[in-house]
Amino acid sequence: MKKICVTVSGAVLFLFLGLIYAWSIFAAPLENDFGWSRAQTSLTFTICMSCFCVGGLAASKLKNKIKTQLIMALGGIVVAVGFYLTSFTAGLWHLYIFYGVFCGFAVGMCYNCLLTILPLWHPKRVGFINGAMLMVYGFASLILGNPISAVINAMGWRTAFKVLAVVFLALFLILSVFMQTPDTTPRFVQSPADGDSANDVSTLDMLKSRKFWLFFIWECMVGAVGLALIGHAAAIASDVFTPAAWLAIAVGSVSAASGIGRLICGILSDAIGDIKTAIFMNIAGLAGCIMLIFCLETNSMALLFAGFILCGMCFGAGPALNASFTRRTFGSKYFSTNFSVMSFSLLFSSIAGTYLVGIIRSASDTYMTAFLLILVYLITGLGALGIIFVKSVRAERSQRSVLLSSNIH
Protein backbone atom coordinates (compact mmCIF):
# COMPACT_ATOMS: atom_id res chain seq x y z
CA MET A 1 0.00 0.00 0.00
CA LYS A 2 2.83 2.38 0.85
CA LYS A 3 4.43 1.75 -2.57
CA ILE A 4 1.15 2.69 -4.30
CA CYS A 5 0.82 5.90 -2.27
CA VAL A 6 4.39 6.93 -3.06
CA THR A 7 4.03 6.15 -6.77
CA VAL A 8 0.66 7.86 -7.26
CA SER A 9 1.71 10.91 -5.25
CA GLY A 10 4.92 11.12 -7.25
CA ALA A 11 2.98 10.96 -10.52
CA VAL A 12 0.69 13.83 -9.48
CA LEU A 13 3.64 15.95 -8.37
CA PHE A 14 5.46 15.24 -11.63
CA LEU A 15 2.39 16.31 -13.61
CA PHE A 16 2.37 19.75 -12.02
CA LEU A 17 6.15 20.14 -12.07
CA GLY A 18 5.93 19.62 -15.84
CA LEU A 19 4.04 22.90 -16.15
CA ILE A 20 7.42 24.58 -16.26
CA TYR A 21 7.54 23.44 -19.91
CA ALA A 22 4.27 25.25 -20.69
CA TRP A 23 6.19 28.52 -20.82
CA SER A 24 5.23 29.35 -24.41
CA ILE A 25 1.55 29.51 -23.33
CA PHE A 26 2.43 32.45 -21.07
CA ALA A 27 4.99 34.03 -23.41
CA ALA A 28 2.50 35.21 -26.04
CA PRO A 29 0.17 37.21 -23.72
CA LEU A 30 3.17 38.73 -21.92
CA GLU A 31 4.67 39.83 -25.24
CA ASN A 32 1.34 41.33 -26.30
CA ASP A 33 0.91 43.26 -23.05
CA PHE A 34 4.45 44.62 -22.75
CA GLY A 35 5.67 44.64 -26.36
CA TRP A 36 8.61 42.36 -25.56
CA SER A 37 10.38 40.42 -28.31
CA ARG A 38 10.62 36.65 -28.47
CA ALA A 39 14.36 36.87 -27.74
CA GLN A 40 13.62 38.78 -24.50
CA THR A 41 10.97 36.36 -23.24
CA SER A 42 13.03 33.32 -24.32
CA LEU A 43 15.73 34.36 -21.86
CA THR A 44 13.22 33.65 -19.07
CA PHE A 45 13.12 29.98 -19.98
CA THR A 46 16.91 29.86 -20.33
CA ILE A 47 17.30 31.25 -16.81
CA CYS A 48 14.64 28.82 -15.61
CA MET A 49 16.49 25.78 -17.00
CA SER A 50 19.82 27.02 -15.64
CA CYS A 51 18.37 27.37 -12.15
CA PHE A 52 16.69 23.98 -12.58
CA CYS A 53 20.17 22.43 -12.79
CA VAL A 54 21.40 24.30 -9.73
CA GLY A 55 18.28 23.27 -7.81
CA GLY A 56 18.90 19.60 -8.59
CA LEU A 57 22.47 19.85 -7.31
CA ALA A 58 21.31 21.67 -4.18
CA ALA A 59 18.76 18.92 -3.48
CA SER A 60 21.44 16.22 -3.77
CA LYS A 61 23.42 17.97 -1.04
CA LEU A 62 20.46 18.86 1.18
CA LYS A 63 19.27 15.23 1.29
CA ASN A 64 22.24 14.40 3.49
CA LYS A 65 21.06 16.93 6.08
CA ILE A 66 17.25 17.11 6.01
CA LYS A 67 14.40 14.77 5.08
CA THR A 68 13.29 14.51 1.48
CA GLN A 69 9.69 15.29 2.46
CA LEU A 70 10.82 18.66 3.81
CA ILE A 71 12.81 19.43 0.66
CA MET A 72 9.74 18.64 -1.47
CA ALA A 73 7.50 20.82 0.71
CA LEU A 74 9.98 23.70 0.57
CA GLY A 75 10.22 23.29 -3.20
CA GLY A 76 6.45 23.52 -3.55
CA ILE A 77 6.36 26.66 -1.40
CA VAL A 78 9.07 28.33 -3.49
CA VAL A 79 7.29 27.48 -6.77
CA ALA A 80 4.04 28.87 -5.35
CA VAL A 81 5.80 32.08 -4.28
CA GLY A 82 7.44 32.31 -7.71
CA PHE A 83 4.13 31.98 -9.56
CA TYR A 84 2.39 34.43 -7.23
CA LEU A 85 5.08 37.10 -7.58
CA THR A 86 5.18 36.57 -11.36
CA SER A 87 1.53 37.64 -11.44
CA PHE A 88 2.71 41.16 -10.47
CA THR A 89 5.25 41.38 -13.31
CA ALA A 90 5.85 44.92 -14.52
CA GLY A 91 9.27 44.48 -16.12
CA LEU A 92 11.47 41.79 -17.62
CA TRP A 93 13.61 41.47 -14.49
CA HIS A 94 10.52 40.44 -12.51
CA LEU A 95 9.94 37.64 -15.00
CA TYR A 96 13.57 36.54 -14.95
CA ILE A 97 13.75 36.38 -11.15
CA PHE A 98 10.31 35.18 -10.07
CA TYR A 99 9.62 32.68 -12.87
CA GLY A 100 13.17 32.00 -14.02
CA VAL A 101 15.07 31.77 -10.72
CA PHE A 102 12.40 30.89 -8.14
CA CYS A 103 10.39 28.38 -10.17
CA GLY A 104 13.38 26.89 -12.01
CA PHE A 105 15.38 26.30 -8.83
CA ALA A 106 12.47 24.79 -6.89
CA VAL A 107 11.32 22.52 -9.72
CA GLY A 108 14.90 21.27 -10.09
CA MET A 109 15.01 20.38 -6.39
CA CYS A 110 11.74 18.45 -6.51
CA TYR A 111 12.62 16.73 -9.80
CA ASN A 112 15.89 15.40 -8.37
CA CYS A 113 14.18 14.17 -5.20
CA LEU A 114 11.43 12.34 -7.08
CA LEU A 115 13.77 10.59 -9.52
CA THR A 116 15.98 9.54 -6.61
CA ILE A 117 13.15 8.12 -4.48
CA LEU A 118 10.67 6.53 -6.90
CA PRO A 119 13.05 3.95 -8.49
CA LEU A 120 13.95 2.75 -4.98
CA TRP A 121 10.40 1.39 -4.75
CA HIS A 122 10.69 -0.36 -8.15
CA PRO A 123 14.27 -1.74 -8.30
CA LYS A 124 13.45 -4.38 -10.92
CA ARG A 125 11.96 -1.89 -13.37
CA VAL A 126 14.13 1.21 -13.12
CA GLY A 127 13.82 2.16 -16.77
CA PHE A 128 10.06 1.69 -16.83
CA ILE A 129 9.34 3.70 -13.65
CA ASN A 130 11.62 6.54 -14.80
CA GLY A 131 9.92 6.54 -18.20
CA ALA A 132 6.40 6.38 -16.76
CA MET A 133 6.96 9.22 -14.29
CA LEU A 134 8.66 11.39 -16.88
CA MET A 135 5.85 10.66 -19.33
CA VAL A 136 3.45 12.19 -16.83
CA TYR A 137 5.89 15.10 -16.47
CA GLY A 138 5.88 15.60 -20.24
CA PHE A 139 2.07 15.39 -20.45
CA ALA A 140 1.65 18.46 -18.25
CA SER A 141 1.32 20.94 -21.11
CA LEU A 142 -1.20 18.78 -22.96
CA ILE A 143 -3.33 17.93 -19.91
CA LEU A 144 -3.16 21.28 -18.13
CA GLY A 145 -2.38 23.57 -21.07
CA ASN A 146 -5.96 24.05 -22.27
CA PRO A 147 -7.39 24.76 -18.77
CA ILE A 148 -4.62 27.30 -18.18
CA SER A 149 -5.22 28.88 -21.59
CA ALA A 150 -8.94 29.10 -20.74
CA VAL A 151 -8.14 30.90 -17.47
CA ILE A 152 -5.78 33.26 -19.32
CA ASN A 153 -8.42 34.04 -21.96
CA ALA A 154 -11.18 34.53 -19.39
CA MET A 155 -9.37 36.30 -16.54
CA GLY A 156 -5.88 37.16 -17.78
CA TRP A 157 -2.40 35.75 -17.24
CA ARG A 158 -2.02 37.43 -13.84
CA THR A 159 -4.97 35.49 -12.42
CA ALA A 160 -3.69 32.28 -14.02
CA PHE A 161 -0.38 32.60 -12.17
CA LYS A 162 -2.20 33.23 -8.87
CA VAL A 163 -4.39 30.15 -9.35
CA LEU A 164 -1.32 28.03 -10.08
CA ALA A 165 0.36 29.36 -6.94
CA VAL A 166 -2.52 28.20 -4.74
CA VAL A 167 -2.72 24.79 -6.43
CA PHE A 168 1.02 24.17 -6.10
CA LEU A 169 1.07 25.15 -2.45
CA ALA A 170 -1.80 22.82 -1.54
CA LEU A 171 -0.57 19.83 -3.56
CA PHE A 172 3.03 19.90 -2.39
CA LEU A 173 2.26 20.45 1.26
CA ILE A 174 -0.08 17.43 1.22
CA LEU A 175 1.64 14.97 -1.12
CA SER A 176 5.24 15.58 -0.08
CA VAL A 177 4.44 13.67 3.13
CA PHE A 178 4.42 10.42 1.10
CA MET A 179 7.87 10.95 -0.43
CA GLN A 180 9.73 8.46 1.76
CA THR A 181 12.49 5.98 1.00
CA PRO A 182 11.89 2.21 1.51
CA ASP A 183 12.82 0.70 4.87
CA THR A 184 15.42 -1.55 3.20
CA THR A 185 17.97 -0.62 0.54
CA PRO A 186 16.93 -2.25 -2.76
CA ARG A 187 19.20 -4.15 -5.08
CA PHE A 188 18.86 -2.86 -8.63
CA VAL A 189 18.65 -5.16 -11.63
CA GLN A 190 21.30 -4.06 -14.12
CA SER A 191 20.79 -4.11 -17.86
CA PRO A 192 23.30 -6.39 -19.62
CA ALA A 193 23.27 -4.20 -22.73
CA ASP A 194 25.72 -1.45 -23.65
CA GLY A 195 28.38 -2.74 -21.27
CA ASP A 196 26.60 -1.26 -18.26
CA SER A 197 28.36 -1.53 -14.93
CA ALA A 198 26.87 -1.99 -11.46
CA ASN A 199 29.91 -0.40 -9.78
CA ASP A 200 29.43 2.72 -7.66
CA VAL A 201 31.47 5.49 -9.29
CA SER A 202 32.07 8.78 -7.48
CA THR A 203 31.21 12.06 -9.19
CA LEU A 204 34.89 12.96 -9.63
CA ASP A 205 35.65 9.61 -11.27
CA MET A 206 32.55 9.91 -13.42
CA LEU A 207 33.80 13.25 -14.72
CA LYS A 208 37.00 11.50 -15.82
CA SER A 209 35.04 8.99 -17.89
CA ARG A 210 34.92 9.44 -21.67
CA LYS A 211 31.59 7.63 -21.71
CA PHE A 212 30.13 10.28 -19.44
CA TRP A 213 31.23 13.14 -21.69
CA LEU A 214 29.97 11.51 -24.88
CA PHE A 215 26.58 10.85 -23.31
CA PHE A 216 26.60 14.36 -21.86
CA ILE A 217 27.13 15.78 -25.37
CA TRP A 218 24.16 13.78 -26.61
CA GLU A 219 22.06 15.08 -23.70
CA CYS A 220 23.04 18.64 -24.62
CA MET A 221 22.05 18.16 -28.26
CA VAL A 222 18.64 16.51 -27.81
CA GLY A 223 17.91 18.88 -24.92
CA ALA A 224 18.56 21.88 -27.17
CA VAL A 225 16.21 20.44 -29.78
CA GLY A 226 13.41 19.86 -27.30
CA LEU A 227 13.71 23.14 -25.43
CA ALA A 228 13.83 25.06 -28.71
CA LEU A 229 10.54 23.50 -29.81
CA ILE A 230 8.85 23.77 -26.41
CA GLY A 231 9.85 27.41 -26.07
CA HIS A 232 8.75 28.30 -29.61
CA ALA A 233 6.03 25.77 -30.46
CA ALA A 234 3.22 28.34 -30.46
CA ALA A 235 5.21 30.80 -32.60
CA ILE A 236 6.27 28.06 -35.05
CA ALA A 237 2.67 26.93 -35.39
CA SER A 238 1.61 30.54 -36.03
CA ASP A 239 4.21 30.85 -38.80
CA VAL A 240 2.62 27.83 -40.50
CA PHE A 241 -0.76 29.60 -40.24
CA THR A 242 -2.15 27.20 -37.65
CA PRO A 243 -5.62 28.34 -36.43
CA ALA A 244 -5.58 29.99 -32.99
CA ALA A 245 -7.69 27.20 -31.51
CA TRP A 246 -4.93 24.71 -32.40
CA LEU A 247 -2.01 26.62 -30.88
CA ALA A 248 -2.37 25.14 -27.38
CA ILE A 249 -2.72 21.68 -28.94
CA ALA A 250 0.45 22.28 -30.98
CA VAL A 251 2.34 23.25 -27.83
CA GLY A 252 0.88 20.29 -25.97
CA SER A 253 1.78 17.87 -28.77
CA VAL A 254 5.50 18.47 -28.23
CA SER A 255 5.24 17.85 -24.50
CA ALA A 256 2.89 14.90 -24.94
CA ALA A 257 5.22 13.30 -27.50
CA SER A 258 8.07 13.93 -25.10
CA GLY A 259 6.11 12.09 -22.42
CA ILE A 260 5.33 9.14 -24.70
CA GLY A 261 8.97 9.05 -25.76
CA ARG A 262 10.02 8.80 -22.13
CA LEU A 263 7.78 5.81 -21.50
CA ILE A 264 8.94 4.10 -24.72
CA CYS A 265 12.57 4.73 -23.74
CA GLY A 266 11.98 3.36 -20.26
CA ILE A 267 10.59 0.12 -21.68
CA LEU A 268 13.22 -0.18 -24.44
CA SER A 269 16.16 0.60 -22.18
CA ASP A 270 15.25 -2.27 -19.86
CA ALA A 271 15.19 -4.58 -22.89
CA ILE A 272 17.96 -3.45 -25.26
CA GLY A 273 20.01 -0.97 -23.22
CA ASP A 274 20.27 2.80 -23.00
CA ILE A 275 22.61 3.51 -25.93
CA LYS A 276 20.69 1.52 -28.55
CA THR A 277 17.48 3.17 -27.35
CA ALA A 278 19.08 6.62 -27.59
CA ILE A 279 20.27 5.94 -31.16
CA PHE A 280 16.78 4.85 -32.20
CA MET A 281 15.17 7.99 -30.75
CA ASN A 282 17.86 10.26 -32.22
CA ILE A 283 17.09 8.94 -35.71
CA ALA A 284 13.39 9.62 -35.10
CA GLY A 285 14.33 13.20 -34.17
CA LEU A 286 16.26 13.62 -37.42
CA ALA A 287 13.21 12.53 -39.40
CA GLY A 288 11.05 14.98 -37.43
CA CYS A 289 13.43 17.87 -38.04
CA ILE A 290 13.38 17.24 -41.79
CA MET A 291 9.56 17.32 -41.67
CA LEU A 292 9.63 20.67 -39.86
CA ILE A 293 11.93 22.12 -42.53
CA PHE A 294 9.49 21.06 -45.25
CA CYS A 295 6.46 22.26 -43.28
CA LEU A 296 7.76 25.84 -43.46
CA GLU A 297 7.98 25.54 -47.23
CA THR A 298 4.54 23.99 -47.66
CA ASN A 299 2.61 25.44 -44.66
CA SER A 300 1.50 21.88 -43.95
CA MET A 301 -0.09 21.34 -40.55
CA ALA A 302 0.30 17.59 -41.01
CA LEU A 303 4.08 17.90 -41.38
CA LEU A 304 4.14 20.38 -38.50
CA PHE A 305 2.46 17.99 -36.06
CA ALA A 306 4.43 14.97 -37.33
CA GLY A 307 7.68 16.91 -36.87
CA PHE A 308 6.64 18.11 -33.40
CA ILE A 309 5.77 14.56 -32.34
CA LEU A 310 8.98 12.91 -33.61
CA CYS A 311 11.25 15.67 -32.25
CA GLY A 312 9.29 15.65 -28.99
CA MET A 313 9.81 11.91 -28.61
CA CYS A 314 13.53 12.39 -29.26
CA PHE A 315 13.66 15.11 -26.60
CA GLY A 316 11.87 12.81 -24.15
CA ALA A 317 14.64 10.27 -24.53
CA GLY A 318 17.11 12.67 -22.89
CA PRO A 319 15.69 12.88 -19.35
CA ALA A 320 14.40 9.29 -19.43
CA LEU A 321 17.76 7.79 -20.36
CA ASN A 322 19.70 10.29 -18.25
CA ALA A 323 18.36 8.74 -15.06
CA SER A 324 18.69 5.08 -16.09
CA PHE A 325 22.09 5.52 -17.81
CA THR A 326 23.53 7.35 -14.81
CA ARG A 327 22.27 4.80 -12.29
CA ARG A 328 23.22 1.74 -14.35
CA THR A 329 26.61 2.97 -15.52
CA PHE A 330 27.82 4.78 -12.41
CA GLY A 331 25.84 3.02 -9.67
CA SER A 332 23.30 4.06 -7.02
CA LYS A 333 25.52 5.21 -4.14
CA TYR A 334 26.34 8.58 -5.72
CA PHE A 335 23.31 8.68 -8.00
CA SER A 336 21.70 11.86 -6.68
CA THR A 337 24.84 13.97 -7.21
CA ASN A 338 25.87 12.21 -10.44
CA PHE A 339 22.38 12.68 -11.85
CA SER A 340 22.31 16.38 -10.98
CA VAL A 341 25.72 16.85 -12.65
CA MET A 342 24.51 15.04 -15.79
CA SER A 343 21.43 17.28 -15.77
CA PHE A 344 23.66 20.34 -16.17
CA SER A 345 23.43 19.57 -19.88
CA LEU A 346 20.28 21.71 -19.65
CA LEU A 347 22.50 24.79 -19.23
CA PHE A 348 23.81 24.36 -22.75
CA SER A 349 20.44 23.15 -24.03
CA SER A 350 18.53 26.17 -22.76
CA ILE A 351 21.03 28.59 -24.30
CA ALA A 352 21.54 26.73 -27.59
CA GLY A 353 17.86 25.86 -27.77
CA THR A 354 15.30 28.35 -26.49
CA TYR A 355 17.46 31.48 -26.31
CA LEU A 356 19.57 31.11 -29.47
CA VAL A 357 16.59 30.06 -31.55
CA GLY A 358 14.73 33.13 -30.26
CA ILE A 359 17.58 35.38 -31.40
CA ILE A 360 17.75 33.67 -34.81
CA ARG A 361 13.97 34.01 -35.26
CA SER A 362 14.04 37.70 -34.38
CA ALA A 363 16.96 38.37 -36.74
CA SER A 364 15.79 36.36 -39.75
CA ASP A 365 12.00 36.56 -39.34
CA THR A 366 11.79 32.82 -40.08
CA TYR A 367 12.50 29.54 -38.29
CA MET A 368 14.23 27.95 -41.28
CA THR A 369 17.76 28.80 -40.10
CA ALA A 370 16.88 27.58 -36.62
CA PHE A 371 15.65 24.24 -37.99
CA LEU A 372 18.90 23.79 -39.91
CA LEU A 373 20.77 24.41 -36.65
CA ILE A 374 18.58 21.82 -34.92
CA LEU A 375 19.51 19.37 -37.67
CA VAL A 376 23.20 19.95 -36.85
CA TYR A 377 22.47 19.30 -33.15
CA LEU A 378 20.85 15.97 -33.94
CA ILE A 379 23.67 14.84 -36.23
CA THR A 380 26.23 15.76 -33.55
CA GLY A 381 24.30 13.82 -30.90
CA LEU A 382 24.07 10.76 -33.13
CA GLY A 383 27.84 10.92 -33.68
CA ALA A 384 28.50 10.92 -29.92
CA LEU A 385 26.23 7.91 -29.44
CA GLY A 386 27.92 6.13 -32.33
CA ILE A 387 31.30 6.40 -30.60
CA ILE A 388 29.90 4.93 -27.37
CA PHE A 389 28.21 2.11 -29.29
CA VAL A 390 31.33 1.20 -31.29
CA LYS A 391 33.50 1.20 -28.16
CA SER A 392 30.95 -0.98 -26.32
CA VAL A 393 30.89 -3.49 -29.19
CA ARG A 394 34.70 -3.62 -29.28
CA ALA A 395 34.88 -4.09 -25.50
CA GLU A 396 32.32 -6.90 -25.68
CA ARG A 397 34.27 -8.65 -28.46
CA SER A 398 37.49 -8.30 -26.51
CA GLN A 399 35.90 -9.88 -23.43
CA ARG A 400 34.59 -12.76 -25.53
CA SER A 401 38.05 -13.31 -27.02
CA VAL A 402 39.61 -13.42 -23.56
CA LEU A 403 36.99 -15.87 -22.31
CA LEU A 404 37.39 -18.06 -25.40
CA SER A 405 41.16 -18.03 -25.03
CA SER A 406 40.98 -18.97 -21.35
CA ASN A 407 38.56 -21.81 -22.09
CA ILE A 408 40.89 -23.20 -24.78
CA HIS A 409 43.85 -23.17 -22.41
N, C-alpha and C positions, 0 to 999 in steps of 0.2 A: 504493500500500500504506500509506503514511504517513497519507493522508487517512482510510482505513478505520480504522486504529488509533486516531486521534484521535477520530473520530466514535463508534466503539463504546465506547471508554473514557469519553467524555463522557456517553454514554447511561447507562452503569452508575453513574457518579458522580451523575448527576441522579436516578436511581431512589432511591438511598439518601439524598440530600439531601432528597428529598420526604417522608421520614419525619417531618420537622418538623411536617407537617400531620396526622399521626396522633395529635396530642395528646389528643383526646377518648378514645382507647383507654386512655391512662394515667390520665386524670382521674378516672374512676369508681373504680378500686381505691384511688387515693390518698385520695379523699373518704371511702370506706368505712373505711379504716384510721385516718384522723386526724379524721374528723368535720368536714372543711372544707366550706364551702358552694360552690355553683357559681360565685358571684361571686368568691370568693377564688381558686379554681383558674383561673378565666378570666383573671385578671390575669397569670398566668404566660405565657399565649400572647400577651397584649398586649405584655408586656415583650420576649418573644421576637421579635415582628414589628418592634418599635421598634429593637432591636439589629440585626436583619437589615438594616434600612436603613442604619444606621451602618456596618455591616460592608461593605456594598457600596460606600459612599463611600470607606472606608479602602482597599479593594482598588484602586479607581481611582487613588488617589494612590501606593500602594505599587508599582504596576506600572511606574512611572517609575524606580524605584530598584532593585528586585530582580526576578528572573525569576518568571514566572507559575507555573511548576512548583513553586517554593519556597512561593509564597503558598498554592497548593492543598494542599501537604503540611502546612503549618502549620495551615491551616483544618481538615484532617482530624484532626490531633493535638488541636486545641482542642475539636472536637466530641466526640472520644473521651473526653477528660478531663471534659467537661461531663456526658456520659452516666454515666461511672463515678462521679463525685462525687454525681450525682443519686440514685444507688442507695443512698446513705447518708443520704438526706433524713430529718430529724427535725422540721423546722419549715418554715413557708411561705417564710421568707427563703432557705433552702437551695434550694428549688424555683425561686424567682425568679432567683437568681444563677446556679446551675449549669445549669439548663435554659434559663431565659429569657435571661440575658446571654451565657454562654459559647456555647451551641449556636446561639442566634439570630445573634450576631455572626459566628461562623465560617461558618455556612451562607450568610449574606449575602455574605461575601468570596468563597466558592467559586462561588456563583450568578453573581455579577458577572463573574468570570473566565471561566467557561464560556460565558456568552452573549456575551462579547466575542470569544473565540477561535473558537468553532465556526462562526459565519457567515463568517469569513475563509476557511474552506476550501470554502465553498459560496456564492460571491458571486452566482451567478445565481438562487439559490433561497433568499433570506434568510428570507422569510416561512415557507416550508415547513420549513426546518431549525430555526428558532425554535419553530415549532409542534410539530414532531416531538419535539424534546428536552424541551419543556415538557409534552408529553403523557406522556412517560415519568416526568417529575417528578410529575405529577398522579396517575399510576397507583400511586405508592408505597404509599398506604394500602390499596388494593385487593389488590395483589400481596403485600405484606409484612405487612398488617394481621392476617390470620388466623394466620400463623406466630407473630407476636409475641403475639397473644392466647392462643395455645396455650401458649407459654412462660410467660406471666403466670399462666394457670390452673393449670399444672403445678408451677411453681417460684416463682411470685411476681413482682411488678413489679421488685423489687430485682435479681433475677437477670437479668431481661429487659434492664434498663439496662446491666448489666455485659457481657452478650453483645453488645449493640449497640456498646458501646465498643470491644471487641476487633475486631469486623467493620469498623467505620469506620477504625480505625487501620491495619489490614492493607490494605484497599482503597485508601485515599488515598495511602499511602506507595508503593504499587506503580503505580497508574494515573496519578497526577499527573505521572509522568515523561513521559507522552505528550502532555501539554497544552502544545504548542508552536505558535507562529504560523508561517504559511507563509513560505518564503524570499523571495517577492515580494509586494508589496502588491497585493491584488486590487482590481479596479474593479467596484463594485456596480451591478447593474441596478436602476434606479429604476422604481417603479410610476407610470404616468401618471395614475392616478386620484387624486381628492381634492386636486389641486393640489400634490402632493408636490414638494419641492425637493431637489436634490442638493447644495446649498451647505453648506459647513461653518460652522455657527453656534456661537459660543462659549457657554458656560454662562450668562454674564451676559446676553448678548443673547437667549438662549432664554427666560430669566426675564422679559424685557420683552415677550415675544410673547403676545398674547391667545390664540392657538391653543394654546399650551402650557398656559395656565391652564384653558381649557375642557376640554382632554383630561385634564388633571390631576384636575379635578373628577369627570369620568366615572370615572377610575381609582379615586378615593376611594370613589365610590358602589358600583361593582360589587365592589371589594375588600371593603367592609364587608359586603355581602351574602354573599360567599363565606366569609369568615372567621367570620361569625356561624354559618353552617350547619356548617362544618367543626368549629368549637369546640363545637357543641351538638348535632351530628347524633345521637349516641347517646341523649342526653336527650330530644330531640324524638321519636325513634323509640319510646322508652319511654313517653312521654305518649300515643302513639297505640296503645299496647298491642302493640307489636311483640315477637314471641317473642325470648328472649335469644339464641338461635342466629342470629338475623338482625341483631343489633345491629352486629356488625363489618361485615356486608355493607352495612348502611345507611350506615355511616360511609364505607366504601370506595366506595359508589356516587357520593357527592358528589365525591370526589377523582378517581374514574375518569371521571366526566362532565366534570370540569374538564380532565382530560387530553385527552379526545376533542375538547372544545371548542377546545383550544389547537391541535390538529392541523387541525381544520376552519378555524379562523381563519387559520392559516398559509397554507393552500391558497387560501382566499377572498381574503385580503389581496393575494396576488400577482396575482389575477385582476381584482378589482373595487375594490381600495383598502382602506385601513384603516378609514376613517370609515363607509363603507357596511357593512362587515363588523361593526363595533362596534354600529351601529344594529340590524342583524338579530339579533345575539346579545342585545342589551338587551331587545328585544321578547320573545324566548324566555324571558328571565329574569322578565319581568312575568307571562307566562303561568304559569310555574312557581310564582311567589309566590302567585298566586291559587289554584292547586291546593293549596298548603300551608295556606292559610287554611281552605279547605273540608275538608281532611283532618282538621283538629282538630275540626271539627263532626261529621264522619261516622265518625271513627276508621278511615278507609280506608287500608290499606297501599298500595293501587294508586296513590292520589293522592299519598301520601307519597313513594313512589319516583319517580313522574313529576315531582313538584315538585323533589325533590332533583336529579334528572338535568338538568332544564331550568335551574335556578338554578346548578348546578355548571358547566354549559356556559357560561353567561353569565359566571361568575366566571373561567373559564379564558381568556376573551377578553381580560381585563385584562393579565396578564403577557405573553401571546402578542403582542398588538398594541402593548404598551408598547415592546418591543424594536424591532419593525419600524417603528412610527410615529416613534420617536425617531431611528433611523438614517436613515430616508428623508426625514424633514422637516428634521432639523437636522444631517445629515451624519455621516461616520464619524470625522473627526479628533478630535472631542471626545466621541465616543459613550460611552466608559466613564464619564466624569463626568456627562454629561447623563442617561444611563440611570440612574445611581445617584440623581441628584436626582429624576427622575421617579418612582423607586421609593419615595420618601419618602411617597407617597400611602398606603403601608401603615401609617404612623403614625396617620393619621386612621382608616383602615379597621379597625385592630386595636382602637382605642378605641371607635369607633362600632359595630363589629361584635361581636366576641367579648365584650369587657368590658361594654359597655352592655346588650347582650342578656342577659348573665348577671345583671346587676343587676335588669333588668325582670322576668326569670323568677323570681328570688328574691322580688321584691316582690309580684308578681301571681299567682304559682303557676300561670301558664299562658304559653304562647308566642304567644297571639293578638295581644297588643299589640306584641310584637316583630315579628311578621310584617307588621303594618300599618306599622310603622316601615320595614321592609325595602322595602315597596311604595313608600313615599315616596322612599327612596334611588334606586330604579330609575327612577322618574318624573323625578327631578332629573337623573340621569345622561343619560337620553334627551333632556331639554331642552338640556343642554350640547352633546351631539352634534348636535342639530338646528341649533344656531347655527353650528357649524363647517360643517355641510353646506350650509346656506343661503348662507353667505359664500363658500364654495368655488364654488358654482354661479354666484353673481353675478360672482365674479372671472373665471370661465371665460367667461361671456357677454361681459364687458367686453373680454377679450382678443380674442374672436372679432370683436367690433364694430370694434376698432382695426385688426385684420388686414384685415377686409373694407373698411374705409374707406381703408386704405393701398393696397389692390389696385385700388380704384376710381380713386383719384387717380394 
